[in-house]
């Protein structure tokens, strides 16, 4: 049993985060995240799937609508997130409940796949959560933003207006090398990995069609030419499918 829980400050920050319910911005992001999950898990049998830190359920809804897995389960630290997930009435959703941020209320290896999608960068004790993820699942899908680039240090991360004037709360920053080292140090075996650009729809939503299209094209072109340079200059998304070694 874990003795670590999310701090009162962390619980408070995300308590009302989804009070407005679902959002177009999160649905746009869920399309790209869901596509990555479908691609990365191709070839493995996935019947029971758990999303840890499921937010407002946008990713789970995408997976359900695309016939992924037999049953989907969700745990989320935010009570408003749990309400938002349930309000979606996701057809394949078998359970949805709050958790303390670190202890998943499930048995060992209960799930074929556990998903941790744009959660780890918000977590105070990332290694604890990753160990718990490995305990309850046979395979793990993790996706994080690659914030460890020329943008560090952030001028004031908690006042960022990138997400509807809500604090981003990114307290951990990653590069591909840092993520590989973290997973290796915890005994994970990396099966697949991928670096992707957020979808054009996300740029259009934030910057408009013209400015967004230019930003998207520049980043997409650079990623194809030199992924190493691209991830040093701009933020992309890193996806990895892994399992506990041995």
N, C-alpha and C positions, 0 to 999 in steps of 0.2 A: 504494500500500500504506500502510495506517495504521501509524504507529509507536507510537501510544498503546494501552496495554492496561489492563485493570482492575488496580487496585492490589492488592498482596498482602492488605491488610486486607479489601477488597471480596470478592476471591475466597474468602478464608477464611470470611467471614460467610455466604456462600451455598453453600459447598462441601457441607455436610451438611444443608442446609435442607429437602430433600425425603427425608431418610433414612427417615422413617416411611411413605413411599409416598404414595398418593393420600389425599385427605381430603374429608369432607362439606362443610366450609367452602369449599374451593376449587371444588368441584363446584357449589355454590349460586351462587357468583360467576360461574362459567363460563356458567351458563344466561343470566344477564343480559347478559354480554359477548357471547356468541354471538348472542343476539337482536339486539343493537345492530349487530353486523357484518352479519347478514342484511339488516336494514332499510337500513343506510347504503349497502351495495354493490348494492342492487337496481338493475338497469338497466345494469350494466357486465358485460362478459364476463370471467369469472374461471375460468381453467383451472388455472394453476399458482399456488399460494399458499404463502408462507413466513411462519411466525410466528417473530419474533425475540424471544428471551427467553421461550420457550414454557412455562417452569415445569414443572409435572407433567403437561402435556398435556391438561388438562381442557377448555380452549377448543377445541383441535383435535379432541378426541373429539366434542364437541357438533357442530362443523361437519361432521365426517364422517357422523355419524348423521342429519344434516339434508340430506345430499346436496350439500354445498357444494363446488364446484370438482372437478376431475378428480384432482388430486394435491395432497397437503398435505406440506409440509416443515417441519422444526423445527430451530432452533439454540438452544442454552441454555448458559449459563456454568457451571451447577452439574452435576457428574457424577451426583449423586443425582437431579437433575431428569431428565437423559437416561435414567437407569435407570427412573424412574417413567413417563416417556412411553412407552418401549418396552414396559413391562409392561402397558400398556393394550391393546396389540395393535389399534391404530386401523386400520380397514380401508383407508382412503385415504392412510395415512401412507407416503410414498415414501422419505423419508430423515429421519434424526434424528442430530445430531452436536453435540459440544461446540464452542464457539468462544471467543475471547479476550475477548468483551464488546464489540468494536468492528469487527472485520473479518469480514464475511460471506464464506464461501468459495464464492462464486458469481460468474457473469459478469454484465456489465452488462445490465440490463433482462431478466433471466432469468425474472422472475415478473410475472404480471399484477397481483398484489396482495401487499404485505408488511404484516404486522400487528405492531403494537407496543402491547400491551395491558397497562396498569398496570405498565409497565417504566420509563418515562422518569423518573418521580419517584425512582427508585433509582440513576440513572446519574450517574457523576462528570463525564463529558464528553458532555453531552446533544447538543450540536451535531454532534460527530463521528459519533455513532450515527445521527442523523437524515440526515446527508449520505450515509452508507453505505446506509441504508435506501432513499434516493432513487436511489442508483446501481444497485441490483439489481432495482428494481421500477418498473412503470409507474404504479401507484396505491398509495397508502399509507393505511392505516387506523390511527389513533392514538387511544388512550383513556387518560385520566389522571384521578385524583381531583382535585377542585378544593379543595385544602387551603389556598389563600391566602384566608383569611377571618378572622373574629374569633378563631378558635382559635390563631392565631399570636401570639407564639411558642409552640410546643409546650412544655409544662412539662418534659418530658424524653422526647423522641420515641423514643429508643432503649431505653426501659424500658416502652414501651406494652404493655399486655396484651390489646390488641384482637385479636391473631391468635395464640391459643394460647401466650401468654407468649413468643413469638418477637419479636425486634426488627422493627419495621416498616421501618426503614431508609429512610424518605422524606427524602431530602436535598435535593430540589427541591420547591417549592410553586408551584402555578399557579392563576390565575384565567382566565376565558375571554379577557380582554384580553391577558394575558401569553402565553397559548398562541398567539393570533392573531399577536401581534407576533413571537414566536419563529419561527413558520412563515413569516411574510412576510419576515423578515430573512434567511431561508435560501433564498428563492426558490420557496416552495411556493405553489401555487394552491389555495385552499380550495374544494371542490366542494359539500360538505354538512357541517353541524355540528349537534350536538344536546347538550342538557343533560338528564340523567336522574337519577332517584332510584334508589339501590340497591333491589333487590326486597324485598318484604315478608318473604320467606323468610330474608333475611339479618338483618333486625331480630329476627325470631322466634328465630333460632338464637342470637343474642347476648344478647337481653334477655328472651326468653319472649314468649308470644302477646300478653299484655295490654300490657306496657310497650313491647314492640316494635311492636305495632299502633298505639299512640298516637304514638310517635315517627315511624313511617312516615307516618301520616295528616297530622300537622302539617307535615312536610317536603314531602309531596306537594301539599298544599293551597297552601302558600306558593309553591312552584315554579310552580304554575298562575297564581296571582294576580300575582306579581312575581318573575320569574327573577333580575333584577338584585339585589333585596334578598335573595332566598333564598340566592344564592351568596355573599353577604357574611356571612351568618349561619351557614350550615351547609355541610357537605361534600357535594357531588354529584359526578357523573361527567360529564366532557366527552368527547364523541366527535367525531372529524373525519375526513372522507375528503378526501384531497388528491392532488395530483400535481405534479411539477416544472413550474414555469411555463415556457412556451415550448417 
